[in-house]
């Protein structure tokens, strides 16, 4: 079950937000749905690996093409 911040929920309800919308917004802002600094660092690390892999794949496709046209 998703946790929610009751203070946020109560504030939304006092502001006139419908119950379902207030509940969904409070659940979205709960700590379990927020990324931590460690999460962001891990994603950056994974993206750098993906970038290197993509570079290798592009080079593996372009080099034979350049050899075929005599550029290398």
C-alpha positions, 0 to 999 in steps of 0.5 A: 500500500502506498504511503502518503503525507497526511499534512499534504493531504489535509492541506489539499482538502482544506484548499477544496481539492476533491478527496481522490485528487488530494490522496493521489497528490499526497501519495505522489509526494511521499518519500517512497516515490522521491529519488534520493541523491544515491538514486540519481548517481546510480542513474548517471553511472548507468547512463555513462555506460550506455553512452560508451556502448552506443559509441562502440556500436556506432563505431562498429557500424561506421568503420566498415562503411568508411573502409568500403568507400576507401576513406580509411 
